[in-house]
Amino acid sequence: MAAVQWHSRARNYEAELQSCRLEAVPVEFGDYHPLKPITVTESKSRKGGRKGSTSSSSSSSSSVAPDPLSSMLDGTDPLSLFAAASETPGLSHGGAAGELGRKRKEKEEEVGTDFEPWSAKRGEILARFTTTEKLSINLFMGSDKGKAPSPGSTVSEKVRTRLEELDDLEEGSQRELLNLSQQDYVNRIEELNQSLKEAWASDQKVKALKIVIQCSKLLSDTSVIQFYPSKFVLITDILDTFGRLVYERIWSMCTDSRPLPESFSVEDVNDTAKETCLNWFFKIASIRELIPRLYVEAAILKCNRFLSRDGIQETLPRLTAMIRGIGDPLVAVYARAYLCRVGMEVAPHLKDSLNKNFFDLLGSFRQIHGDSVQNQLVLQRVEIPVYLTLYSPAIHWILQCVSYRAPETLLTEMMERCKQLGNNALLLNSVMWAFRAEFVAARATDFIGMIKDCDEAGFPKHLLFGSLGRSLACADPPESERLPILNEAWKVITKVRSPQDYINCAEIWVEFTCRHFTKREVNTVLADIIKHMTPDRAFEDAYPQLQSVIKKILTYFHDFSVLFSMERFLPFLDMFQKDSVRVEVCRSIMEVFIKYQQEPTRDPVILNALLHVCKTMHDSVNALTLEDEKRSLALLINGFIRMVSFGRDFEQQLSFCVEARATFCNLEPVMVQLIHTVNQLAMETWRVMRGSHSRKTAAFVRACAAYSFITIPSLTSIFNRLNLYLLSGQVALANQCLSQADAFLKAAVSILPEVPRSISVEGKLRSSEAFLLDFINNFLSTLLVVPDHPEQGVLYLVRGLLNMVQDYTWEDNSDAKVRVYISALPLLSALSQESYLYSIPKVDSNETLYGGDPKFVAEINKLCETLIGQVLDHLKTLGRDEGVRRQSGLAFSLFGCLLAHGDLRNNKLNQLAVNLWNLSHKHGFCDTRTSVRTLEYIKHQGQQANMNHISEMAQRLSLQSRA
């Protein structure tokens, strides 16, 4: 390929644009319009119900498109036909209807998602009720001398053998584990749970039952009374496992021929399954002690479904009555809680037994204050308020079950019955916890009266007001009662001496205050919290509650001018002394600000406060801070910066950016945002002030440019610096600041050698070539409108860029440098035109400076020839190094460049284009579709006027495939 002399094709951009416009063609729509309803012809067939009837069809036209599902409503779809075929004359009469009605009622009364399950309370109970006392486990596991029944044994003999095995429980060896820590105790219980599963899996059903019985006996032990609620949770986990295993075992015995449906009836259960089920109930009935017999039977309560339709309904009242025989009120209340839990799981529609458990609890409530309990508390050195809190989980659960979807008449009756009891603070607390919030809120004044009547010594009133506050946070009391309610509550709360008890209650009532009152009342509450929590740095132990206070305030106050006008809000923030907590609070404030601040602000109160908040987040960044954390904080700070606007006070805006630069210098994304903000400010200044005070405006724009020029070198990311130098240069150029634009662009060229060959992108190393090529192409497009400096040579910036590209250390086997050369040819071609494709108002580009001077055009042509020579040399190298695929792509790219920008009337340039086409297709690596479309375009262009050279060239171009 011989060297050629470059000539740029003369371009008339306006004519080319007009030729590319679509030709307007008149369209006759007739009756059609895309927005007109489609007329659909619908065919309907009616089928008679009698045999031998004929079907008739009718057609109808409608201007409205029919519902695609409407064809299913005529009863001809498969499901409708199946339902019709299944109908029997007796289905709607007699017992079948009663059964369906009963099942429908049960279905309607099933527990929904609005019912908080026991599993949600389990973790809280285990975490709350702990002890440092030593615990013990007494187990009577039998002598393991079980007798295997002979294969020919009768059923009665098998039953006798099993009963003897159960009797052996009283005669076997005793295992007593003493001086166990709480964790050791939990581990032992978990081991028993695992032993139960292993025994069941190895078909040792009696051993499994022994484990469950012995574990149930532990629930009668209250020697370490503070731990009893947690022990109840652990033991009932084992009972639940046992109940599930038994039920699944009997279920599996019913699925020999076909799966048993979920809503099965007794008739679906075979005799073997029924006998096995009865056997289990007989075993349990033989347990001598009340508590294990009660718990184990409750655990398999669901198995009654296999025996009788009304088995559960008959068993629940009997088990409820059995609990009356338990003397210890704490043990009894948890037994009732377990029975209610099982009852809600298997038969939530049986409300009577739930109600009976509650009213029995009321009847035995005075036992709590009896002598036997008092003596036990003295021995264990447990105060009565602590003892009463042990009842809370059980009573809460019982009341939750009873009140779930209960009518108001029942809730009112329960409330009145509680009111009649003396020392009813414990019950009252559970009522406010468990009853619907709307019910409590509507009677908030009545509840306050009941709280006042309670004995302070037995159950602290601030706990009662805390429970009332939780309900009022979910439902609104009558408007006229809200202020008296808050006053009555705060009279009690502010007198609480313990900082922890105080903040636990105050945190609850903050939401009620924010929800219904103004900043004045909220400010008063904050002042009271600061007063209570500042002495002895009590706030250090209450960060979770203080954070909750902030979040509740931010939930209801989205106007930050109101928020920061509260005198005590910022002093409240000062209580967050722990760095991690303080940053988290600042983060929550900024998230709310960004979410709800609709308009830019210049309010000095907001700006000063949020600058302090953002500075707190920024100052938390150190060498150990993760990149994700830095990115997250920077996003919040950038959101704040974007919402700051001083209107036409541009100098004040720039001053803010200067202050922000000094404040947030450790977060690069924030510095990048500030530079973008200043560039936008410069453009806005020029747009608004254009034509007036031009000297002052130019000085301000130069100040903005100076800000960017000073700030950009502090950035660590090389591509951030490159892109911002280019952007700032474009802004300076648009504002006619030519010397500043020149400085920015020269700075960008000067740091190109610093670009590493690989960069980190989202934590992964990637080649930087693609990013560098993208930047250079953007840079080249800008150089079209940049005028040459009078003291520099022709196209000094273009030459400087190409020299840097020439000297840059590219990757091995890379074509990037050559691709830059090919990308530079369109720019050089555009620079040689008499009229440029685009320009900047009031900026004289080279088209004006040189006016098409032949020497200028000759310099451009010479530079183009040099670049083409470099590309051709590289193509020869690829041919020798077997890089034919890369050679094909580059040759085709250069061919396209010559076709678009070269003057192909020049024979040598024309021949070069043909040679490049042939080279790109020589080995068959060129995309066929692209080649075909390109050739079609060339032939089309050859048909235009004065395009004979293109037509002749097209005849010399052929499509070749790989040999």
C-alpha angles and dihedrals in degrees: 000000000000122000114267136204112247122229120176118226112248109245132206100191096185092053091047090051092051092049090054095054117107116254114244111237122188113240125205107212098181108180092341123098125159092230095046115105113258116244109232125193109216123196118204127190124198119205121203122230095226124085113258096019115142123235120233125201130209131189124214133178123222131183091211121075108244123240106264089223095051092088088067093061097072092074097249098111117103096252093051092047090050092050091049092049091051094055116109128188093242098050095094096047140069126349096351091061091047091050092049091048092050092049091046091053091048089050092052091050096050117126111269134202090271089072113088107229125227091246089067091058098042098081094045092053093049091050096045104044107057135142142199092206120109115259133205138203122207114195128180101194100171129242096281091231094131117165117229109224116237117250092250096051118132123237092256091052091051090051091049091050092051092049090051088052090053091049087054087069089077094049103043133097121293122230114199120184111193137185095024120166118227092260092048089051092051090049092051092051090050089051090053090051090052091046089054092055093046093049091050092048090052091051094251094137096161092052089051090052091049091055091051093048094050092047090050090054089061088068090070090061115093098164091124096036099178090064096049098100091052091046088052090054093050096046095045088054087064091046091051090051091051093048091050093049093050093047093048091048093055091041091055090054089061096053102070098112101019137357115273111242119239091242094048124158130219090261089064092060117091123226095253092057091047092051092050091048092050089048090058093050091048090052091051093046089058093061105113102206118077101223099052091041091052096046097044093048090048089051092060095036091120090062088074086082089074093057109036140003091229097035096110092044090054096042100051096064090047093052090045090055091047090062089066087073093064109100101195108079093209093053090045095051092052090048088055090048091054092047091050090048093052091043092054090050099049105024114012090162092067097088097160095073091048091052091046091055091053096048091045087053090054090050093055096038094104089064088075090071095041126121096254092057092045091051091050091052092050091052092050093039093234120152118230095243090054091046093052092053088062088069095053100087093049097044091043090054095046091050092046090054094045096045096045106121089339119156118256091246091064093045090050091050091050091049092050092048090052090049091056093058121088119234089018098155093113092053093042090054091053092046091057090047097048107032121087111278091232091057093050094044093052089054099035093127091053091050091050088054090052091048091053090053093054123104109254093208096061101045123005113246094222088066090054091050088048090057091047090050092055090057093046090052088062101039134028124242120216110296095238091056099049100088095044089049092052092046093050092047095047092049087065098037096052091055094058107115101196108083092212094051090044096053092043089060099035092052089059095051094047089078092053089050094049092045098054109020143055134256089274094066092040091051089052091052091049091050090052092049091051089049093053100039102042100068113092088000090278089164090075089073095045106053095126092054093044090050089051090054091054093048092050092050090049090050092062104027113063097153102090094193086064093041096053092042087070104103094215100044098087093041086052089055089052090068089072097089099155109092099223093047093045091052091048091052092048089049092054090050092052093046090056092045093052092045099049107024102102102174131043113259138213096177105140092212092056094042095050093046095047092044086057091048093048092045089055090055092045094049091055090068115103140153091284096052112117119241092240090056091049091049092049094050091045091054091055094047091047089052088056093047091052090054094055115097130159094189111223093349090102095165091057089050091052090048089054090052090050091052091045091051090057092045101047102033094131096062111072096194088058092051090050090051091051092053090050089049092051092048090051088048091054092051092046091048092053092046095050099037098038110135096014128081087355093172093052091044092051090050091052093048089051088051089054090049090050090052091055094042091053095043103044096068090059091066117101099204109087093207092050088055094045095048094044093048088053094045093047090048090052091049092049090048091050088052092050093247094139099169092050091047090050091051093051094049094046089050090053092051092047095057096047091098088060093065106113121225091242133028135189114256116182090338095311129103112241134174112268095212096094091051092046093050090050091052093047092051090051090047092050092053089054094051091067091076098036110104119222117259111251091228095048132070128266112295091354094164092050091048092045091052093048091048090053090049089050093052097040116110103240125191119276114270090014126147094192096108092052091047089056089053091051090048090052093058095073089050092051091047090051091048091058094056121106091229121032125230092239137000142181119252114254092007116110108218125197090276087070098035096052100024093208093307109186091227090055091049090046090054089052093049091048091052091049091052090052092051093047089050090054091050093049092050089052091050090054090051091052090052091056095044095051091247089137096143092055089043090055093052095047093045091052091048091052090046090055091049092052091046093052102037110016127089099242092187083085104093096215092049089046092051090048090055091052091048091051091050091052092045092052091052097038097098099028097248096121116104106258096211092052091047093051093049092046092051091049090052091050092051091048091051090048089062092061122097117282091010101112091123089059092048091051091048091051090058089058094051118089135176114244130185132206111285 
